[in-house]
Structures are given as C-alpha cells and as structure tokens.
Amino acid sequence: MSQLQAYFSQYKFNVKNEILAGLTTALALVPEVVAFALLAHISPLVGIGSAFVICLITSIFGGRPGMISGAAGSVAVVIVSLVVQQGIEYLFVAVVLMGIIQITIGLLRWGKFIRLVPQPVVYGFVNGLAIIIFMAQLEQFKVLGAGGTAQWLTGPPLLLMGGLVLLTMALVYFTPKVTKAVPGSLVAIVVVSALVILGGLPTKAVGDIASIAGGLPTPHLPQVPLSWHTLGVVAPYAIIMALVGLTESLLTLTVVDEVTDSRGRSNQDCVAQGLANVASGLTGGMGGCAMIGQTMVNLESRGRGRLSGVVAAGALALFVVAGSGLIERLPLAALVGVMFMVVIATFEWASLRILRRMPHTDVLVMLLVTLVTAISQNLALAVLLGVVVSALAFAWENAKRIRARHYLDAAGTKHYELYGPLFFGSVQAFTEKFDVATDPAEVVIDFQDSRVADMSALDALHKLTERYQRAGKTLRLRHLSPDCRVLLGKAGALVEVNIMEDPTYRVAGAEVAY
C-alpha cells in the first residue's frame, strides 16, 4: 500500500506546472520527431505515433519521473539502412526485438553498470548531444531549391527567421525573471506564433516539413515471414538499437539525477524502455529512447513528476487527431529558439571552466566522446570508446604504482614487501623486481599492502615460482587476502605457489554475551 501511495505521489507535484510543462514539451517534440522520421525514410505520422506510445509508457512505468522519451534521432540513424533495404515491416520486428532485449537487460539488473561510466564520458556525451541538437536546428534555416536540393535562407527570409529566433530566446530567458507562473518556453511559443499567424509574416512553419494530420496508432502485427532468416536480418539492428537506446536513456537519467538532486532507478527504466519499444513495434512504430533535448525542455518548464510526461503524450495524440491544422501553422523559428536555449542549458559549461584543472587523460576522453558523438551520432560507440580509454588510462596509472621493498631477516631469509595491485598491467614491473640469481635459499613475498587481481597476476606468480625452483630455492607468499586465496584456489593446478599460513589468534571471551 505504501508503495502505491509513493507511486501516485509522483503525479501530485505542482499540477499546474506539470500540465504546462507537458504542453510545452509536446510542442517541442513535434518538429524533432517529424525530422527523425523523415531521416529514417518513414512517414512523419509513424514517428509521432511512436513518440506518443513511448512517451506515455515510459512516463507511467519509467524509473525517472520528469524524463521524456520518444522516437529519437540516435535510433533513427541506426534503422535507415534496414528500412531502405528490407522495408518498414522488418523495422517493426526489429523494434519489438529491441524492446525484448532491453527488458531482459533490466530484469538481469545490468542497468547498474551505468555507474562504470566516468564523469568525463558523461560530460562528453552531454556536450556531444548539445552539438547534435544545435546542428539539427540549422536544418530549419534551409529551403528546397528549384532542383530539389536544400539551400540556405538568404535575404529578408533569413533576417525574419533569425529575428524571430532571437525574440523567442529573449522571451524564454526573461519571462522567468518577470513571472514563474507560466513556463518561459510556452510563453515564447505562444507570443511568437501569435505574432507570425496574426501578422501574416512569411516564415517557415511546421506544416512545411510534413503534415501531421491522422489518427492514433492501432495494433499491427508485422507482415514478415516468421523464420530464422528474418531473425538474422533484424537481430543485428535490434541489438545496436537496444544498446544505443539504453545508453542515451541511462546517461540522460544520470543528467536528470544531477539536475533534480534525486536518484532514478536504472533497471526499472530499462524495463520501461523495453515495454515502450515492444508496444511501439506492435503498433507500427519506430524505436525510441530518452530524448535529452525534450527532457531539458520539461525540466526548464518545471516538470518534475510523471504527469508532465503523460500530458506531453496526450497532447501529441490531440495534435494528431484534432489540432493538426493549428500545430502545422506554428512557426519553426519559435521552436528553434526554444531548442537553442535547450542547447545552452544542456551543454556542460562547467567542463570548460575546469578544463585546465582536469587530468590530461580526462580532457582527452571528454573531447573524444564529444567529437565521436557529434560526428557519428553513434552514442553507444562514443560512450564505449570513452569507457575503454578511461579504463586503459586507469590501468596504466595503477601499473606504475607497483613497488617492492626488500630486506634480510636474522635467519637469512629475504623478504619482499609488495605495494600496489598485481594485475595484467603491472606484472612486468613486478617480475623485474626480483633477483633470483643472488637471492638466498628462502624468499618470502609479503602481500599485506597488495593483492592478486587477475589471471595475469596468477601466471606471473607461477612463472616466478618456477624460476626460484629451477635455482633450487623456495618462494613463499604471505599475508594474502581472503579473496586472493580464493582466486589462487580456483586456479588449482595452473599455479604452483607456496602459501605461508599466518597465525590465527582467538580473543578470550569473544563468544561470551555481556
């Protein structure tokens, strides 16, 4: 009962703010979703229908209230070749399989591995996405020329578009300083739209991209043969889509956690994203994930609970069914201005301020992730590269920390006191610290300030033991931690070492209850 109360309390944040934030977010969703659908070579209505389904399900069941999901560009980039080569029906199968993979990842509780993503990678991811959002808005400053090719606006149309964008940005910035009763983004969209529509100003509108009139998504079973061949065709796309979608969703969740000073549930969100994509695929939709741009619009509009996402999904449905005529007349300049302000809010300016104080490796990782994200728009690849480079840098730094101090005791036994972890990166330096030829007959390695970490370390110990044995000398290990002993025990006959047992002391009366 208490869990249900806690869940429904997430709908009871400031209801007025949540509703207005949802409406603002829905308006910002329309041009983005339409553009992503056209990028994937599918109907804009399919994109909007997908955004409705995904946004609604993730808002209700997701692990991060306030986060907005929809038909995202990162997923659209992946599916282009599948749609072109195999047709849209195969896309629906891939989206369903994508959702099943994401549900499985959530149930296996693998969402926790997002904690392994270092902060420089998060900075690079966010900055890369801000650049992507910015570049996407520049497309609205183009029109189709006589030959069907896109050309930049020039002359009065460019000045009008630019002026309206700047007016929108000014309204978004200054409205909260005057009143916080209404989100600045919504005020800007309404004011600029009224100015354009009532004044008859000739500028690009949402309808110039595509018509959004239509109906709500309905159940649709993919019309493809159920065969191993079909699975072989869609599985590679589904896996990439699932990983890209979860990468963007979980990193967006991390960003929202920082903005709201709260903590979302990564595994729950994996399951919710999967359910949303299964539902999208079974209603003839494209795949999706969290959208950081629209999420920032929602947060800037003070949307913090689940209601804002539900309202955004409902508003999308209303736009398609009843309000397409009005929505298609909205000037793109107003929506572009809002998204430019999102870019400014999304970009981690703090990462530039602390650039000189960051380690050189972290700076390299941040720039690498930013560039790969912005250029390839393959978020999974960018984050994977960042994590791998960070891990290798960490391994290299720890490899340099292996040290050994040695001395002879009264009995003539030589002791090596080891400091630092023994793992694949430090085994070479470890091996070089021993002088087998001149060491006495008895040698002890003390691991009190070290630990055996992996198979490479075990192999190094085995080879060192063999070297001492060939020289007719005895090598013993001392002060091994319990986990190191377990690791050596599992290695069995693969490793031959002589472990020196440390004495175990019992405290008199320790088992007596006082």
N, C-alpha and C positions, 0 to 999 in steps of 0.2 A: 504493500500500500504506500509506504513511504517513497519507494522508487517511482511509482506512478505520479505521486504528488510532485516529486523533484522534476520529473519529465515535463509535466504540464506547466510547472512554474516557468519553464523556458519559453512559454508563449505569453507570459504575463509581464514581460518587460514593458516599458512605456509604449502602450498600444499605438498611440498616435504616431510616435516616431517610427515604430516598426512598419506601419502601413505606408507612411510617406517614403520611407527608405526602400520598401519593396517596389513601389511605383517608380521611383527614380531608377532603381536598378533594372527594372524591366525595360524602361526606355533606353537605357544604355546597352542592354543585351541585344536589342533588335538588329542594329546595323552590324554588330560584331558577328552574330550568329549567321546572318544572311551572307556576309562576306566569306565566312568559313565554309558555308555550304557550297557557295559558288567555287571556292578554291578546290573543294573535293569533287567537283563536277556532279553535284546533285542539286535537286530543287531546293530553293530557299525555304519552302514550306516544310520540307523534311528536316531542315536544320532547326526551325522554330519549334516544330513538334517535338523534336528530340530535346531541345532546351527545356520545354515545358515538363516533359516526363522526368528528365534527370534532375532538374531543379526541385521539383515537387518531392520526389522520393528522397533525395539526399537531405533536403531541409527537414523532412519528418524523421528520418531514421539515422541521419549522419552523426558523426562523432564530434562535430564542431559547429555549434549554433553560430549563425552570422556569416558562415562561409557560403558562397554562391557557386553552384556548379551548372554546367550547361554543355552545349556542343562546342568543344574547344578547338582552337587552331592547331595546337600541338598534336592532337589526334587526327585532325583533318589532313595534315601534311602526310601522315603515315598511310592513309587509305586511298590517296589519289590513284596510285598505280593499280590497286585492286579493283577499283570502280572502272577504270579505263579498260583494263584487260579482261575482267571477268563479268562485270555488270553489277548493278546495285543489289541484286538479290544475294549475291555472295557476301556483300558488305553486311547485310543483316545477320547472316550466320556468324561472321567474324565478330560482330558486336556482342552477340549472345555468348560466344565462347570467351570473349574478353571479360565479360561480366562474371562468368563462372570462375575464371582464373582469379579474378580479384576477390571474389567471395572466399575461395579456397585460401588465398593468402591471408585474409582477415581471420578466418577460423583457425588457421595454424598460428595466429598471433605473430606473424612476421612483420607486421607494421611497426613493431618496436625498433626494427633495425634502422628506422629513420634517425634514431639517436646517434648513429655512427657517422652521420653527415656533419663534417666540421663547419664551424661558423663561416670561414672564408668561402666555402662552397655555397652556403645559404646566401651570403652577400652577392656572390657572382650570379647565382640563379635569379635572385630578385632584380639585380641590375640588368641582366640579360633580358628578362621578361619586360622590364620597363622600356628597354630599347625596342623590343619587338612591338609592343603596344604603340610606341611613338611612330615607328616606321609604318605600321598598318594604317594609322590615321592619315599619313601623307598620301595614300591612295585616293582619298576623298578630294584631293586637290587636282585630280586628273579628270578629263572627259574623253569620250571616244571621238577620234578624229574622223575625217572623211574615209580613210582606208580601213577603219575599224580598229585602229591602234590607239592606245591610251596616250594622251598628250596633256602636258601641264596647263593649268589655267593661266591665262595671261590677261593683262589689261584690267579694265573695270571688274570683270567677274572675279579675278584673283583678289583685287583690293576689297571687294564686297565680302568675299568669303573670309579673308583674313581679318577684316574689321569685326565681323560677327563672331569669329572665334575668340578674338581678344575681348570683346564685350562679354561673351559667355564666361571666360576665365575670370574677368574682373568681378562679375556677379557672384561666381562661386566663391571667390576669395573674400569679398567684402560683406556678403549677406550675413554670415555668422557674427560679424562684428556689430551688426545692427540688430538682428533678432535671430534667436536659435529655435524659434517656434516651427520653422519650415526649413528643410534641408536646402542649402545653397545651390546644390546641383539641380534640384527640382525647380527652384525659383528661376535659375538661369535658363533652363529649357523652356519653361512657360513664357517668360518675358521675350526671349529671342524668337521663339516660334510665333508669338502673337505679333511681334514687330514685322516678321517676314510675311506671314499669311495676310494680316490686315493691311499691311503696306504694299502688298503685291511685289515684293522685292524678288528679282530673278536670280535665285541661287539654287544650288543642288539640294534635293530633298531625298528622304528615304525611298520614296517610290521610284527614284531614278536608278536605284540599284536593282530592285526587283519588286514585284507585287507580293504582299504578304496575306492577301485575302484567301480564305479557305476554311477548313474545318479542323476539328481536333483529331489527334491520332487515334486510330482504331486497331484492334488486334489484327495481326498479319503474320502468317507463317511463311518463312522464306521459301520461295519456289525454286528449290535446287534439289538435285538428287541426293539422298542420304547415302553416302558412300565414303570409303576411305580416301578416294581421290578428292572429294570435296573438303574433307578434313585436312588433307595435306596441303590444299590450296590456301585455306583460310587460317590454319594454325600459326604460321609464322607472323602474319599480320596481327592476329589476335594477341599473341604473346607480347609483341612490341607495343601494341596499343595499350594493353593492360599495364605494362611496366611504365610507359610514358605517362599514362593517366594517373597511376598511383604516385609516381614521382612528383608530378605537379601538384596533385591533391595534398599529399602529406607535407610537402615543403610549404604550400600555401597555408596549411593548418598550422605549421610552425610559426609562420609570419603572423597569422591572426592571434596565436597564443601570445606573441610578444606585444602586439598592439593592444590587446584587451587585458593583458596581465592575468590570463587564466590558462587552463590546460584542457585541450581536447583529447578525444580518445581515438588514437590512430587506427587500432584494429577494428573498432566499430565503424569508422569511416571507410575502411577498405571494403567491409561487407556492404555498407550502404551504397558505395560507388558501384560495386558489382551488381547489386539488385537493380539499381537505376539503369545500368547498361543492358542487363538482360531484358528489362521491361522495354527499353528503347528499341532493342533489336527485334522484339516480338511485336512492336507496333510500327515497324517500318521506319526506324530512325537510325541516325549515325551515333557513334560513340562519343563520350564526353568525359569531363572531369572537372575539378575545381578551376575556376577562372579568376586569376588573381586581380585582374583589372576590375571586373564587376564586383568582386569581393571588397576591394578597396572603396568602390563607389558606395556600397552598402554600409561599410564601416564609417566612411566620412559622413554619411547621412544618418548616423547614429543607430544603425541596425545592429543589434547585438543578440537577438534571440532567434528562435525558429520561425516566428511569424513573418518576419521580413522576407525570408526565402519563399514561404508559402504564398505570400501576397505577390511576389515577383512572378512566380509560376502562374498564379491565377490571372494576373494582368496580361501575361503573354497569351494565354488562352483567349482572354477577352479581346485583345488586339486583333487576333486572327479571325475570330467569329463575328465580332460586331464593330470593332473600331479601326479596321484596316484603312478606311478612307482617310481618317484623321491622322493616323500614325504615318501614312505614306507622305503626308504633306509636311511633316516635321523637317526643318532644315538640318542638313547634316552638319552644318557649322556649329550648331548648338551641341550636338552630341560629340563632335570632335573636340570642342573646347572643354567639355566635361572630362573626356578621356585624357587630354593634355594635362589637366590638373591631377588626374589619377597617376599619370607618369611621374609628375613631380613628387606626389606623395609616396609612390611606390619605390622610387629609386632610393637606395641606401646612401644618402649623402654623408652619413657618419663614416662610411667606409673610405671616403676620400679624405676626410679630416684626419683620420688616424693612419693614413697610408704610410707616412714616414715612421710611425712607431710600430708598425706591424713587422713581424719577421719576413725576410725576403721570400721565403717559400710560400707563406700565406698570401703575400701580394701576388706572386706568380699564379697560385691556384685560383684566386679570385678573378684575375684578369683572364685566365684560361677558360674558366666556366662562363664568364660573361661573353667572351668572344664566340665560343662554341655554341652557346645558347642563341645568341643574336644572329649568327651566320647560318648555322644548320637548322635551327629551331627544333633540334632533337634534344629534348630536355633530359631524357634518360642517359644519352651518350655524354652530355655535358656534365651531369652530376657524377656519373660513373668515372669519367676521367678525373674529375676533381677529387673524388674519394681515393682513387688509386694513387694519384700523385701525392696527396696528403699522407696516405699510409706509407708509401715508399720513403717520403721525407722523414716521417716519424721513425721508421725502421733504421734509416741511416743515422739519425741522431742518436738513437739508443745503441746502435752498433759501436759508436765511438766511445761509449761510456763503460765498456768492459775493462776492468783493471784488476791487477793481482799484486798483492804484497806477500813476500816470502821471507821465511826465517828458519833457522835450525834450532830445535829444542835440545835439552840436555842429553837426550838419548841418541842424538844424531839423526832424527827424523826431520825431513824438510816439509814445512807447511806452506801451502799456497792459500792465502785468504782472498777469495774472489769477490769482486764488487761489480754490480751491474748484471743485467739479464743475459743468459746464454741462449741465443736463438740463431736462426739462419743468417742473420746479418752480422753477428759477432763471432761466429765460430772460427774464422780465420785468425782474427786478432787473439782469440782465446788460445788457439793452438800454438801460436808464436811465443807465448809467454812461458813455455816450459822448456827446460834444458835437460832432455832425457839423458844425454851422454854424461854429464857431470853431476847429475842429481844422485843422492845416496840411495841405498837399497830400499828404504822406506820413504814413501811420499804420501802426503795427505792433502786433499783439496777441500777447503772449508767453504761451504755454500751458505753460511749464515746470512750473508748480505747479497746473495744471488739466488737465481732459480733456473731450473732446466725448463725451457718453454716449448720446444717442439722436436720433431724428428731429426732435424739437422743437428740440434744440440746432443741428442742421444747418439747419433752417428759419430760426432766429434769425440764424445767420451769413450765410445767403443774403440775408435782408432787410437786414441791416446793410451788407453789401457794396453792395447796390443803392442805399442811401441815400448812401453815400460816392461812388458812381459818378455819381449824379444831381448831386452837388455838385462834380463834376469832380475828385475826389480818389481816391487809391489806398489800398486796405486790404490788408495782408499778414498772414499768420498765421505764427508762428514757434514752434519747439520743440514741434511736435505729436508725441505719442507714436505708436509704430507702429500700435497698434490704432485710434487716431483717424484716421490716414492711410488705413487700410483702410476705415473707415466712410465717410470722405469719398469714397474711390474708388468704393465701391459706390453712393453716391448719384448719381454720374455727372453728367448734365446738370441734375439737380434743384437742384444747389448750385453757385454760381459764386463761387469764392474764389481768392485768390492766395496760394499757399503759398511762404513763403521757405525755400529749402533751406538747411539747416545744413551747415557743412563737415564732411567725414568724414576723420578722421586715421588713419593706419596706424602701428603701432608697429614700428620696425625690429627684425627678428629674431623677430617674434611667431610666425612659422610654422616656426621652427627648433626641432628637438627637442634638448634638452640632456640 
